[in-house]
Amino acid sequence: MTPPPALPTPAHTIGPFYGYALPFPDGGDAAPHGHPDALTLHGHVLDGAGAPVPDALLEFWGPGPDGELPRAAGSLRRDPATGGFLGRDGVGFTGFARVPTDADGHWTIRTLRPAARGEGAPYLAVCLFARGLTRHLFTRVYLPESDGRPMPTDPLLDGLPPERRATLLATAEPRGTHRFDIRLQGDAETVFLEFG
C-alpha cells in the first residue's frame, strides 16, 4: 500500500520569542520611584505594513541628568537574600530598562532626561529584538529640549535628510510624557545603526 502524499508543513515565524523569557519585574523603571524629574517614554513597534509587533523586546541605556552613565554593577543579578534584582531597588538611577511590547506592540519606560556626553545632543540608546529578525537592531531616541530651546547640533542627526532625522526624534506629550514609535520597514522606517 502506498502512503498518502505528505501535506506541506505550515509556515512558522522565526524565533526566538524574546518577550516571553527575558523581561524582569520593574524592567521599565530606570528612574527612581517618585523622582520629580522622571519622564515617561512610550511608543509602538510597527512592521512595514504599520501592524503592531507583539512580543518584541527593547533595551534602553542612557546617562543621567549629570551626563554620567551609572556604574553600579548587578542591576540584573538576583539577590540571593531577597530574590529581587540587585540595583533595582527603586531608589537609584540605573540608566537601563528592558521591556517587552504588548499585544498592541506598545511599550513604556520611566527614566530621567539624559544630558549630553561630549559632542552632540543627548540621547537614549535602544536595542530591539523581535521575532523574524536574525540580528537585533540598534537605534537612538533624541528627546526634545524641555524648555523649548532648539536641540543641540549632533553629528548623526546633522548627517541625515530631514525625513530620516525625524525617525529618531521623540514627540513631547503632556505631563512629562514622550512618544517614540519604531517602524521596522516602509516609508517612515526608523534609522537603524550598524556597529562594526
C-alpha positions in Angstrom: 0.0 0.0 0.0 1.3 3.4 -0.9 1.2 6.0 1.8 -0.8 9.2 1.1 1.2 12.2 -0.1 2.7 14.3 2.6 1.0 17.7 3.1 3.1 20.8 3.2 4.3 21.8 6.6 2.7 25.1 7.8 4.9 28.2 7.9 6.3 29.2 11.3 7.6 32.5 12.4 11.2 32.5 13.2 12.1 32.8 16.9 13.3 33.1 19.5 10.4 34.9 21.2 12.3 37.3 23.5 9.3 39.0 25.1 8.3 35.8 27.0 11.6 34.9 28.7 13.8 38.0 29.3 11.6 40.7 30.9 12.0 41.2 34.6 10.0 43.0 37.3 10.2 46.8 37.1 12.3 46.4 34.0 10.9 49.6 32.6 11.8 51.7 35.7 15.2 53.2 35.1 14.2 56.2 37.2 13.9 56.0 41.0 10.3 55.7 42.2 8.6 59.1 42.8 11.5 61.1 41.3 10.2 64.5 40.5 12.1 64.7 37.2 11.1 61.3 35.9 9.7 61.2 32.4 7.7 58.5 30.6 8.8 57.4 27.2 6.4 55.1 25.2 5.6 54.0 21.7 4.8 51.2 19.4 6.9 48.8 17.4 5.4 48.5 13.9 6.1 46.4 10.9 6.3 47.6 7.3 2.5 47.5 6.9 2.0 49.5 10.1 0.8 46.5 12.1 1.9 46.2 15.7 4.8 43.8 16.5 3.8 41.9 19.7 6.4 40.1 21.9 9.3 42.3 20.8 11.9 43.2 23.4 13.5 46.6 23.8 16.5 47.6 25.9 17.4 51.3 26.6 20.6 52.7 28.0 21.4 56.3 28.8 23.2 58.7 31.1 21.5 60.6 33.8 20.9 64.3 34.1 24.6 64.8 35.0 25.7 63.2 31.7 27.3 60.2 33.6 26.5 56.6 32.9 25.6 54.7 36.0 28.3 52.3 37.1 26.5 50.3 39.7 27.0 46.6 39.0 24.4 43.9 39.1 21.1 45.6 38.1 20.1 42.2 36.6 21.7 39.8 39.1 19.4 38.1 41.6 20.0 39.0 45.2 20.3 35.6 47.0 18.8 37.0 50.2 15.7 38.7 48.9 15.2 37.1 45.5 15.0 40.7 44.0 17.3 42.2 41.5 20.4 44.0 42.7 20.4 47.6 41.7 16.6 47.6 41.0 15.7 49.0 44.4 13.5 51.9 43.2 15.9 54.4 44.8 18.9 54.6 42.4 19.0 55.6 38.8 20.0 52.5 36.8 20.2 54.0 33.3 19.0 50.7 31.9 15.5 49.5 31.1 14.3 46.3 29.4 10.6 46.0 28.3 8.5 43.8 26.1 5.9 45.0 23.7 2.3 44.0 24.5 -0.2 42.5 22.0 -0.7 46.0 20.5 3.1 46.4 20.0 3.2 49.1 22.8 6.0 49.6 25.3 6.6 52.1 28.2 9.7 53.1 30.3 10.3 55.6 33.0 13.7 57.3 33.0 15.4 60.6 33.7 16.2 63.1 31.0 19.8 62.3 29.7 22.4 65.0 29.5 24.9 65.2 26.7 28.1 63.2 27.0 30.7 65.2 25.0 29.8 66.4 21.5 26.3 66.1 20.3 22.7 66.0 21.6 21.7 63.8 24.5 20.0 60.5 23.6 19.0 57.1 24.8 20.5 54.1 23.0 18.0 51.4 22.0 18.4 47.8 21.1 15.4 45.9 19.6 15.0 42.2 19.5 11.9 40.7 17.7 10.8 37.6 16.1 11.7 37.4 12.4 14.9 39.4 13.0 18.0 37.3 12.7 20.0 40.2 14.2 19.0 42.7 16.8 18.7 46.4 15.7 20.2 49.5 17.2 18.8 53.0 17.1 18.7 56.1 19.2 15.9 58.3 20.8 16.5 62.0 21.0 14.2 63.9 23.3 13.2 67.5 22.6 14.6 70.1 25.0 12.3 70.6 28.0 12.4 74.4 27.8 11.6 74.6 24.1 15.1 75.5 23.0 16.4 74.0 19.7 18.2 70.7 20.0 22.0 71.0 20.1 23.8 70.0 16.9 24.6 66.3 16.6 26.8 64.7 14.0 24.4 61.8 13.4 21.3 63.9 13.2 23.0 66.6 11.1 24.1 64.0 8.5 20.6 62.8 7.8 18.0 64.2 5.5 15.1 65.8 7.5 12.6 63.0 6.9 15.1 60.4 8.1 16.2 62.6 11.0 12.5 62.8 12.2 12.5 59.0 12.8 15.0 59.5 15.7 13.1 62.3 17.4 10.6 61.6 20.2 7.5 63.8 20.3 6.7 65.7 23.5 3.2 65.0 25.0 1.5 66.4 28.1 2.7 65.8 31.7 6.3 64.7 31.0 5.5 62.1 28.5 7.2 61.5 25.2 6.3 59.2 22.3 8.7 57.3 20.1 7.4 54.7 17.6 9.8 52.3 15.9 9.0 51.3 12.3 10.9 48.3 11.1 10.3 48.9 7.3 8.5 51.1 4.9 8.4 54.8 4.1 9.0 56.1 7.6 11.4 53.3 8.6 13.4 54.2 11.7 17.1 54.9 11.2 19.0 51.9 12.5 22.7 52.0 13.3 25.3 49.4 12.3 28.3 48.8 14.5 31.3 47.1 13.0 
